[in-house]
């Protein structure tokens, strides 16, 4: 039996991130390890990356490398090309200059958001423009395209660790051009050591982590699609979805109200504004019963 509309102080907490309150003590008690350093050196190249406080700081440090003027233009492109874009991105760009959603003669930098773990499909065409590119890989730590070049098309790539790991801070900024050295992060030594040990612990069990995500993703499709939803992005080899993005297909008459209802029952979610779609958590720290709870709450609203 599942309870809906409990006392607000007795709500469960299902986040888009795999972080749970339990991980405050779990992470604190982890041994200091350096495994992630060799992992990231192999993934990005030694000396080509650094930890940042979060994804937003990574974006800011990348933009600082271009000496942008207020009259410059950063063009944001996304996998879906929906107008939806996080304010974390737009507000950070606005610290430097203006932004738009279409490449124009005035475009100074292209900012590519590989959305929900799904790479932007036409990266080679963007590279051919000769314009500087920043890749927002915040939701694509594990995902790759057929060329296995996601994160290396642009001058910089930015990652957000809480999107895939149970940690409260942490990002990665990579640099693919030698003449643009990385700017220094605000992270303290203690914060870097904390990120390093937590990331090391989870990357050591990468295969298990990815198998858990795959299992819960497949169970979610089996459980939720029969309600009338369909996948917004097709399942593809090499893709590890960050969240479960579903086409609503007019199944729910008012998605913003569904968002409020799910939130009031402890499920973090959002509408994919601009489309008849929404997204839910889908990560390695969920169980099949958790997905059953999601279904129960959706049906109780519907």
N, C-alpha and C positions, 0 to 999 in steps of 0.2 A: 504493500500500500504506500502511495506517495501523498504527502500533504501539500496542498497549495494554499496560498494566502495565509501563512503562519504569522505569528507575532513578528514584527520587523526585527526584533533582537534575536530571533531564532532562525533567520534565513540561512540557507546554504550560500556558498560563494563559489560560483563557477566562472572563472575568468577566461578570456581569450588566451592569455598567457598561461603556461603550465605552472606558474608560481602559486603556491598555497601557503597559508600561515605556518604550516608545519615546517616549511623550509627555512624559516628564520633560525630555528635551533639546529636543523639538519645541516644547513650550510655553515653555520658557525663552528660546528664540531668536525667538519671535514679536515683531513690532513693537508698540509701545504704541499702542493705538487706543481710540476712544471710541464706535464705531458702536453698541455694545450699549446705551449710555445713551439714545440717541434711539429705539432699538427698544423698550426697556422703558418709556420714557415714553409711547410710543404704545400699548403693550399694557396698561399699568396706570394711566397717568396721571402726569404730572410731580408729584413730591413725595409720591406715594402708595406708594412702595416703597423698599426698601433691601436691600443685600447682607447676608447673614449668613454665619457660618462654615460652617454646614451646615443641613440641614433641622431637626435636633433643636434647634439654637439658635433657629431661627425659631419653632418650637412654644413653646419656653420664653418667648421675648419676647412672643408673643401672649398666653399665659396670664397673664403678669405684669400685663397691662393690666386684668385683672378684679378685682384685689385679693381673690383667692380665699381662703377659710378652709378649714381642714382638714376641716371638716364638709360642705363643698360637694361637688357631684357633677357630673362631666363624663361625658356619655353619648357613647360612641363608636359611630358607625354606619359601615358599609362597603358598597361596591357589592354584594358577594356576600352580605353578612350572615352569612358564615361566622364562627366565633369566632376565626379566625386574625387576629392583629393584631401588628404589630412591637413588640418590647419597647422600641424607641426611642421609640415613642409612649407606651406605658403607664408606663414608668419616668419619663418627663418629666412626665407628669400627676401621678404620685405625689409629685413634689417639692412639689406644691401641695395636692392633695386626693385624693379617691377617684374611681374611675371605674366605669362599668358599660356594658352593651350594649343598654339599652332605655330609652326616654324615660319618666321617672316624674315625679310631681309635685315631687320633690326635685331634678330636673335643673336645674343652674345654667347650663351651657354645653353646646351640642351640638358635638361634634368629628366632622366628616365626612371619612372617608378615601376619596377617589376612587381606587379600587384598580386597580393594574396598568395605568393609563392609561385606565380605563373609568369615566366619571362616575357618581356616585350618581344613580339615576333619579328620585327624588322630592324634588328640592330645593325646589320651590315649596311643597310641603306642610310642609317643615321651616321655611321662612321664615314661613309662616302661623302657626306656634306663637308667634312673637314672642320666642323665646329667642335669645340671642347664639349665633352660629355661627362656628366656625373651620373653614376648608376646608383639608384636607391634599391639596395638589396636587403632592406630591413626585414622583409618577409621571405627572402630566398636564400637563407644560409645553406640549405641542403639542396635546393633545386638547381637544375642545369638545363640548358637548351641542347639541341642535337649536336651543336658544335662544341659544347662544353666550354663556352667562353664567357658565360654570365659572370660579371664582376671584373672582367678584363677588357671589355670593349672601350670603356671610358678612361679618362684621366684618373678618376677616383671612383671608389665604390664604398658604400656605407652600409653597415649591418647593425641590427639591434638584437642583442642577446636575449632579452626577456621574451622575445617573440617565440623562441624555441626551447629555452632553458628556464628552469625554476629559479630565477634570480631577479633581484629588484633593480639593479643598475647594470650598465655595461653595453658598450657598442664597439665596433671595429671600423676603422677608416683605413682603406688601402690606397696605395699610390702606384699608378702604372706609368708615370712619366718621371724621368730623372731630374728634369730642370724645375720641378715644383716640389720642394721638400715639404714634408708634413708639418703642420703647425702643432704646437704643444697643447695637450689636453689639460683640463683643470683637475683631472683625477689625482688624488693623493697616492702616495706609495702604498698605504694600507688598503685603499680601495682597489688598486691594481692587483695586489696580492690576493684580495678576496675574490675578485673576478677570476683570477688565474686558477685558484684552487677549485672553485665551483665548476668552471668550464672544463677543467682537466678531468674532474670526477665524471662528468656526464659524457664527454667525448670518448672516454675509455670504453663506454658501453654504447657507442654510436649505433651498432647494428641492432642491439636490443631496443634502443630508443626508437629507431626508424620502423622496426617491425611492430612495436606497440602503436605507433601513429597510424600505420597502414591498417592494422586490425581494427582500430576504433573508427577509422574513416570508412572502411567497408561496412562495418556494422551500422554506422550512422546512415549510410545510403540505403541499406536494406530496411532500416527502421523508419526513416523519415520520408523517403521518396514516395512511398505508397499513399502518403497524406495528400498528394497532389503537386508536390514540388519537383523541380528538376535541377540538375547541376548548371550553374552559370558558366563555368569553365569545364570543358571536357577533361576527363582523366587522361593523363599523358605519362609515358615512361620518363623517369627522371625528375618528376615533379612531386614535391612534398608540400601539400597545401598548408598554409598558415592558419586558415579558418575555413569553415564549411560555408561556402557562398552558394545560396540556393535561389533559383528563380521561383517566385511566388505563384505565377500563372493564375493570378486573381483568386487563389485559394483563400487567402486572408483578405478581408475587405479593407482593413485599415492597418497597414504595417507599422506606422508610428505608434499606434495603440498597442499592437502586439509587442513592440520593443519595450514599452512601459510595463506591460503585464509580465513579460519574461524577466525584466530587471527587478520588478517587485517580488518575484519568486526566486531571486538569487542567481539568475543566468545573465551574464554579460553578453550583449549582442548589439547589433545596430542594423539599421536600414541601409542598403546600398543606394543612397539617394540619387535620383535621376533615372532609376530603373525600378521595376517591380521585382525587387530582390532584397534579400537580407542575409546576414551571416551569424554563425554560432561558433562556440568553441569546438575545437577538434584537435586534441593533443594527447601526448603519451600518458598523462596523469589522469585521464578519464577512464571510466570503466563502461562496460555495456549497460550496466544498471543506471549509470549517469545519463546515457543517451536515452534510455527508457524514461527517465524522469523528464528530459527535454520533451519527448513525445507526449507524455502525460500532460505537461503544462500547456503545450500548444493545443492539444485536443480540448483541454478544459476551457481555454479561451475561445477556441473556434466553435 
